[in-house]
Amino acid sequence: MISHLYPASTPSLNLNFKSSRVVDPRISCTRNSTATYVDPVSGLLKTAAANEARVDEDGLLFEEAKTNIFEYSSLQNTSYLSATGTAPTYNYAVAPDGTTTAALLPAGNNQVNKTFYLTATQTFSVWVKSAVVGVHGTSKISLSKGQGTPEASTQFTTTDTWQRISVTRNSTGSNTGLYFQIGQWANQDGPTQDILFWGLQIEENQLTSYIPTNGSQSQRLAELVQITGTNFTSWYNQSQGTMVLKCLQKNQGSTFNIHNGSNNRIASAYGAYYYSVVSNGTAVSQQGGTTKPLNQVFKFATSNKQDDHVLWLNGTEAARLTSGNMPVGTTTFNFFTNHGNADPVRGFVERMTFYPTRVSDDALTILTK
C-alpha cells in the first residue's frame, strides 16, 4: 500500500467491535426482550437484558424478531422428547450456558425425536459435543414431513468443544407434521460414540441466535441499534464525511442510514442493492444499484460532501452522484435498518470508522480492500 493515499485526517470515530469485544457506550439498543450471544471472552452462551446491545466473536450483532417453538430448549422436561433405543441421560454434563443441563445420547441405534405441525420453512438447531474428551463420534440431525425418509439432514462430527449445527427444510405450504430427530434413522446414522446435546430450537426460515424456552414458545423481538443525540453529533461533521464499515449481512433489508429522524438522510443501501442516496426533504438524488453482498464479510464506504457523493464496495466504486445537497441537521446513525425501524436485517459489524472529511477516491479504494 502507498502511505500517501491513506486519508490525511484522523478518524473522529473508530470502533473495532471484534477486537475490543465490547459495546461502545455511545451505542444504544431498543429491543423489548432478552437475547443471547456467545461471549467472545469466556466462550459461554450469555443473555443480554432487554435494550442491551450484543457483541459476539464476530462483532456487533443484529437480528430480526424470531420465535423458538421448541418448548423446552434446555431439556427441562425429560419426557418432552420421544426416544428410540436407549434413552438419553438428562442433566448429564455442563451445557454452553454453564448449567449442568446437557443430555447424553449413547452410541448405537439411538435417537430422540418429536413432531410439530407447521406450514412455513423451518430450521432446527442444536448444540453437540463429544461426551469423552478425545473420543469423537458422528451422527445426523434430520427433518422430514412425518416419520418418513429424511427430507433434509446435516451430518456432524463431535469435537471437545460445543458446536451448534442446524438443518433447514423448505416448506410445501401445507400444514404437515414436521418431524425432527437427533441420531439414527432406519438403523443408520446413530451416534458412533456417546454424544452430548443441548439447546434445541425450531424457528421459521434461517438460523438465528439461541432463544431459550421453558414450557412454552418464546420470542426474541427485533432490535434497533443506533448512535444518536450528542453521542452522534460529537463525532459527525454535517458538511462532509466518510463512513467505512466492515460487516456481514445475512438477509435483505435497509442498511446503515445517517438521518435526522425524518427524510433528511444519507443512505447507503436498501432492499437488495447498494446505492448512493442523498435526500434533503423531498429532493432525492440516487445513483447505483450494485447487488448487496450476503453471507460474506465485506467492506464498504460512503463518502459525501456538497455535490460529491460516492459509495465504494470491496475496493471498487459502486455509485457516484455529482449533485445533491448535504442533509441538514442529521442526528442519528442506524445500524441494519432504515430510519423508520422498518426492514430489520440480520448480520454483524466488525468495525466502524468515520472520517470528518470527504476522502480521496484512492483512499476509498484502500480503505475498502
C-alpha positions as CSV (number, residue, x, y, z in Angstrom):
1,M,0.0,0.0,0.0
2,I,1.2,3.6,-0.7
3,S,1.0,5.5,2.5
4,H,0.3,8.9,1.0
5,L,-3.0,7.6,-0.4
6,Y,-4.4,7.0,3.1
7,P,-6.8,9.7,4.5
8,A,-4.9,12.7,5.8
9,S,-7.4,13.3,8.5
10,T,-7.7,11.4,11.8
11,P,-10.9,9.4,12.3
12,S,-13.3,11.1,14.7
13,L,-14.9,7.7,15.4
14,N,-13.1,4.4,15.3
15,L,-15.0,1.4,16.8
16,N,-13.5,-2.1,16.4
17,F,-16.1,-4.4,17.9
18,K,-14.4,-7.6,17.0
19,S,-11.1,-6.7,18.7
20,S,-12.5,-4.8,21.6
21,R,-15.2,-7.3,22.3
22,V,-17.4,-4.7,24.0
23,V,-20.3,-2.4,23.1
24,D,-19.2,1.2,22.9
25,P,-21.2,3.3,25.5
26,R,-22.3,5.7,22.7
27,I,-24.4,2.9,21.1
28,S,-28.0,2.4,22.2
29,C,-30.3,-0.5,21.6
30,T,-34.1,-0.8,21.6
31,R,-35.3,-4.4,21.9
32,N,-38.2,-5.2,24.2
33,S,-36.9,-8.7,25.1
34,T,-33.8,-10.5,26.2
35,A,-31.5,-12.0,23.6
36,T,-28.5,-14.4,23.8
37,Y,-25.0,-14.3,22.4
38,V,-21.7,-16.3,22.7
39,D,-19.4,-14.2,24.9
40,P,-16.2,-13.8,23.0
41,V,-14.0,-13.8,26.1
42,S,-15.4,-16.8,28.1
43,G,-17.0,-18.7,25.2
44,L,-20.2,-19.2,27.3
45,L,-23.6,-18.5,26.0
46,K,-24.9,-15.4,27.8
47,T,-28.2,-13.5,28.0
48,A,-28.4,-9.8,27.2
49,A,-31.1,-7.8,29.0
50,A,-33.8,-6.0,27.2
51,N,-32.4,-3.0,25.4
52,E,-28.9,-4.2,25.7
53,A,-26.8,-4.5,22.5
54,R,-24.7,-7.6,21.9
55,V,-21.2,-8.2,20.8
56,D,-20.1,-11.8,20.0
57,E,-16.9,-13.2,18.5
58,D,-17.8,-11.7,15.1
59,G,-18.7,-8.2,16.2
60,L,-21.8,-6.1,16.9
61,L,-24.8,-8.4,16.3
62,F,-28.2,-7.6,14.8
63,E,-31.2,-9.8,14.3
64,E,-34.9,-9.6,13.4
65,A,-37.7,-11.0,15.6
66,K,-37.9,-14.8,15.8
67,T,-39.8,-17.4,17.9
68,N,-38.4,-20.7,19.2
69,I,-41.4,-23.1,19.0
70,F,-39.5,-25.8,20.9
71,E,-41.0,-25.5,24.3
72,Y,-38.2,-26.9,26.5
73,S,-35.0,-25.8,24.8
74,S,-32.6,-26.8,27.6
75,L,-34.4,-30.1,28.1
76,Q,-36.1,-29.2,31.4
77,N,-38.9,-31.7,30.8
78,T,-37.3,-35.1,30.4
79,S,-40.5,-36.6,28.9
80,Y,-40.9,-33.9,26.2
81,L,-38.9,-35.8,23.6
82,S,-39.6,-39.3,22.3
83,A,-36.8,-41.8,22.2
84,T,-35.9,-44.9,20.2
85,G,-33.4,-47.4,21.5
86,T,-31.5,-46.4,24.7
87,A,-33.0,-43.2,26.1
88,P,-30.8,-40.2,26.8
89,T,-29.5,-39.3,30.2
90,Y,-30.6,-35.8,31.1
91,N,-28.8,-33.3,33.2
92,Y,-25.6,-35.2,32.5
93,A,-23.0,-32.5,31.7
94,V,-22.2,-28.8,31.6
95,A,-24.1,-27.0,28.8
96,P,-22.9,-24.0,26.7
97,D,-24.6,-21.6,29.2
98,G,-22.6,-23.1,32.1
99,T,-25.5,-25.0,33.7
100,T,-25.5,-28.8,34.1
101,T,-28.4,-29.4,31.7
102,A,-26.8,-31.1,28.7
103,A,-28.0,-34.6,27.9
104,L,-26.1,-37.7,26.8
105,L,-27.2,-39.7,23.8
106,P,-25.3,-43.1,23.9
107,A,-23.6,-44.7,20.9
108,G,-25.7,-47.1,18.9
109,N,-29.0,-47.2,17.1
110,N,-30.5,-44.5,19.4
111,Q,-32.4,-41.3,18.7
112,V,-34.6,-38.6,20.1
113,N,-37.4,-37.1,18.1
114,K,-40.7,-35.0,18.2
115,T,-43.4,-33.9,15.7
116,F,-44.7,-30.4,15.2
117,Y,-47.4,-29.2,12.8
118,L,-46.2,-26.3,10.8
119,T,-46.6,-24.7,7.4
120,A,-43.5,-22.4,6.9
121,T,-39.9,-23.2,6.1
122,Q,-38.3,-24.3,9.4
123,T,-34.7,-24.6,10.7
124,F,-33.9,-27.0,13.5
125,S,-30.7,-26.4,15.5
126,V,-28.9,-28.0,18.5
127,W,-25.5,-27.8,20.2
128,V,-23.5,-31.0,20.2
129,K,-20.2,-32.1,21.8
130,S,-18.1,-35.3,22.5
131,A,-19.1,-36.9,25.7
132,V,-15.5,-38.0,26.4
133,V,-12.5,-35.8,25.7
134,G,-10.6,-37.0,22.6
135,V,-13.3,-39.5,21.6
136,H,-15.3,-38.1,18.7
137,G,-18.4,-39.5,17.1
138,T,-20.5,-38.9,14.0
139,S,-24.3,-38.7,13.7
140,K,-27.0,-36.7,11.9
141,I,-29.8,-34.3,12.6
142,S,-32.8,-34.6,10.3
143,L,-36.2,-33.1,9.3
144,S,-39.0,-34.6,7.4
145,K,-42.7,-34.5,6.8
146,G,-43.8,-37.1,9.3
147,Q,-41.7,-40.1,10.1
148,G,-40.7,-40.9,6.6
149,T,-37.4,-40.7,4.8
150,P,-35.5,-37.6,5.9
151,E,-36.1,-34.7,3.6
152,A,-33.2,-32.6,5.0
153,S,-30.2,-33.8,7.1
154,T,-26.9,-32.4,8.4
155,Q,-24.2,-34.9,9.3
156,F,-21.8,-33.8,12.1
157,T,-18.7,-35.0,13.9
158,T,-18.4,-34.0,17.5
159,T,-15.4,-32.3,19.0
160,D,-14.2,-31.5,22.5
161,T,-15.9,-28.1,22.3
162,W,-19.6,-27.2,21.8
163,Q,-20.6,-26.6,18.2
164,R,-24.1,-25.5,17.0
165,I,-25.4,-27.3,14.0
166,S,-28.6,-26.8,12.0
167,V,-30.7,-28.2,9.2
168,T,-33.4,-26.4,7.2
169,R,-36.5,-27.9,5.5
170,N,-38.2,-25.8,2.8
171,S,-42.0,-25.5,3.3
172,T,-44.5,-27.1,0.9
173,G,-47.1,-24.6,2.1
174,S,-49.4,-27.2,3.6
175,N,-49.9,-28.0,7.3
176,T,-47.8,-31.0,7.8
177,G,-46.1,-32.8,10.6
178,L,-42.5,-31.5,10.9
179,Y,-40.6,-34.5,12.3
180,F,-37.1,-33.9,13.7
181,Q,-34.6,-36.1,15.2
182,I,-31.1,-36.5,16.5
183,G,-29.4,-39.8,15.9
184,Q,-30.3,-43.0,13.9
185,W,-32.9,-43.2,11.1
186,A,-33.8,-46.7,9.9
187,N,-30.8,-48.2,11.8
188,Q,-28.4,-45.7,10.2
189,D,-26.6,-42.6,11.4
190,G,-26.8,-43.4,15.1
191,P,-24.0,-42.0,17.2
192,T,-20.8,-43.8,16.7
193,Q,-19.7,-42.6,20.1
194,D,-21.5,-41.1,23.1
195,I,-22.5,-37.5,22.3
196,L,-23.8,-34.6,24.3
197,F,-26.7,-32.4,23.1
198,W,-28.4,-29.3,24.3
199,G,-30.2,-26.1,23.3
200,L,-32.9,-27.2,20.8
201,Q,-34.5,-24.6,18.6
202,I,-37.1,-24.7,15.8
203,E,-37.7,-21.4,14.0
204,E,-39.1,-20.1,10.7
205,N,-36.7,-19.6,7.8
206,Q,-33.0,-19.3,8.6
207,L,-30.9,-19.8,11.7
208,T,-30.6,-17.0,14.3
209,S,-29.2,-16.9,17.8
210,Y,-30.5,-19.2,20.5
211,I,-33.8,-18.4,22.1
212,P,-34.3,-20.2,25.5
213,T,-37.7,-21.6,26.3
214,N,-39.2,-23.2,29.4
215,G,-42.6,-24.7,29.0
216,S,-43.9,-22.5,26.1
217,Q,-42.7,-20.9,22.9
218,S,-40.6,-17.8,23.3
219,Q,-39.9,-14.8,21.1
220,R,-36.8,-12.6,20.7
221,L,-38.0,-9.2,19.5
222,A,-36.4,-7.2,16.7
223,E,-33.8,-4.7,17.8
224,L,-33.0,-1.1,16.7
225,V,-29.3,-0.3,17.4
226,Q,-28.1,3.3,16.8
227,I,-25.9,6.2,17.8
228,T,-28.0,9.3,18.3
229,G,-28.1,12.7,20.0
230,T,-24.9,14.1,21.5
231,N,-23.3,10.6,21.1
232,F,-23.7,11.2,17.3
233,T,-23.1,14.9,16.9
234,S,-19.8,14.7,19.0
235,W,-18.0,13.0,16.1
236,Y,-20.1,13.7,13.0
237,N,-19.4,16.5,10.5
238,Q,-22.5,17.9,9.0
239,S,-20.8,19.4,5.9
240,Q,-18.8,16.4,4.7
241,G,-17.6,13.0,5.9
242,T,-16.7,9.3,5.1
243,M,-18.2,6.3,6.9
244,V,-16.3,3.0,6.5
245,L,-17.7,-0.3,7.7
246,K,-16.5,-3.9,7.7
247,C,-19.5,-6.2,8.2
248,L,-21.6,-9.2,7.2
249,Q,-25.3,-9.2,6.2
250,K,-27.3,-12.4,6.1
251,N,-30.6,-11.2,4.5
252,Q,-32.0,-8.3,2.6
253,G,-33.3,-5.0,4.0
254,S,-32.2,-1.5,4.6
255,T,-28.8,-0.8,5.9
256,F,-26.7,1.9,7.7
257,N,-28.6,5.2,7.4
258,I,-27.4,8.6,8.7
259,H,-30.5,10.7,9.1
260,N,-32.4,13.3,11.2
261,G,-35.3,11.1,12.1
262,S,-37.2,12.1,9.0
263,N,-36.4,12.3,5.3
264,N,-33.1,14.2,5.6
265,R,-30.7,11.4,5.2
266,I,-27.6,9.8,3.6
267,A,-28.5,6.2,2.9
268,S,-26.0,3.7,1.5
269,A,-28.3,0.7,1.0
270,Y,-31.8,-0.6,0.9
271,G,-33.6,-3.7,-0.5
272,A,-31.3,-6.0,-2.4
273,Y,-28.9,-3.2,-3.5
274,Y,-26.4,-0.6,-2.5
275,Y,-27.0,2.9,-3.7
276,S,-25.5,6.3,-3.2
277,V,-28.5,8.3,-2.0
278,V,-28.8,11.8,-0.7
279,S,-32.1,13.4,0.2
280,N,-33.0,16.7,1.8
281,G,-36.7,16.7,2.5
282,T,-38.4,15.6,-0.7
283,A,-35.4,16.3,-3.0
284,V,-33.8,12.9,-3.6
285,S,-30.7,12.1,-5.6
286,Q,-29.9,8.5,-6.3
287,Q,-27.3,6.5,-8.3
288,G,-26.3,2.9,-8.4
289,G,-27.9,-0.5,-8.0
290,T,-24.9,-2.6,-7.0
291,T,-26.1,-6.0,-5.6
292,K,-25.6,-6.2,-1.9
293,P,-23.2,-9.0,-0.8
294,L,-24.8,-11.5,1.5
295,N,-23.3,-14.2,3.8
296,Q,-19.8,-12.9,3.4
297,V,-17.7,-10.3,5.2
298,F,-17.3,-7.2,3.1
299,K,-16.1,-3.6,3.3
300,F,-17.9,-0.5,2.1
301,A,-17.7,3.2,2.4
302,T,-20.0,6.2,1.7
303,S,-18.2,9.5,1.3
304,N,-20.1,12.7,0.9
305,K,-19.9,16.5,0.6
306,Q,-21.9,19.1,-1.4
307,D,-22.5,17.8,-5.0
308,D,-20.0,14.9,-4.4
309,H,-21.4,11.7,-3.1
310,V,-19.8,8.3,-3.7
311,L,-20.0,4.7,-2.5
312,W,-17.2,2.2,-2.6
313,L,-17.6,-1.6,-2.1
314,N,-14.7,-4.0,-1.7
315,G,-12.2,-1.7,-3.2
316,T,-14.3,-0.6,-6.2
317,E,-16.5,2.3,-7.0
318,A,-20.2,1.2,-6.7
319,A,-22.0,4.5,-7.2
320,R,-21.4,8.2,-7.7
321,L,-23.5,11.4,-7.6
322,T,-22.2,14.7,-8.8
323,S,-25.1,16.8,-7.4
324,G,-27.1,16.9,-4.2
325,N,-27.1,18.9,-1.0
326,M,-25.8,17.5,2.3
327,P,-28.8,16.8,4.5
328,V,-29.4,19.4,7.2
329,G,-29.4,18.6,10.9
330,T,-28.6,14.9,10.8
331,T,-28.7,13.4,14.3
332,T,-28.6,9.6,14.1
333,F,-26.8,6.7,12.7
334,N,-28.8,3.5,12.5
335,F,-27.3,0.0,12.1
336,F,-29.0,-2.5,9.8
337,T,-32.3,-0.8,9.4
338,N,-33.8,2.3,7.9
339,H,-34.7,5.5,9.9
340,G,-38.3,4.3,10.4
341,N,-37.1,1.0,12.0
342,A,-38.5,-1.0,9.1
343,D,-36.9,-3.9,7.2
344,P,-34.6,-5.1,10.0
345,V,-31.9,-7.4,8.8
346,R,-29.5,-10.0,10.3
347,G,-25.8,-9.7,10.5
348,F,-22.9,-8.1,12.3
349,V,-20.4,-5.2,12.1
350,E,-16.8,-5.9,12.8
351,R,-15.5,-2.4,12.5
352,M,-16.9,1.2,12.0
353,T,-14.8,4.3,11.2
354,F,-15.8,7.9,10.4
355,Y,-13.5,10.5,8.9
356,P,-14.9,14.1,9.2
357,T,-14.0,14.8,5.5
358,R,-14.7,13.6,2.0
359,V,-11.6,11.4,1.5
360,S,-10.0,10.8,-1.9
361,D,-11.1,8.1,-4.3
362,D,-7.7,6.5,-3.9
363,A,-8.1,6.4,-0.1
364,L,-11.6,4.8,-0.5
365,T,-10.1,2.0,-2.6
366,I,-7.5,1.3,0.1
367,L,-10.0,1.6,3.0
368,T,-12.4,-0.9,1.5
369,K,-10.0,-3.6,0.2
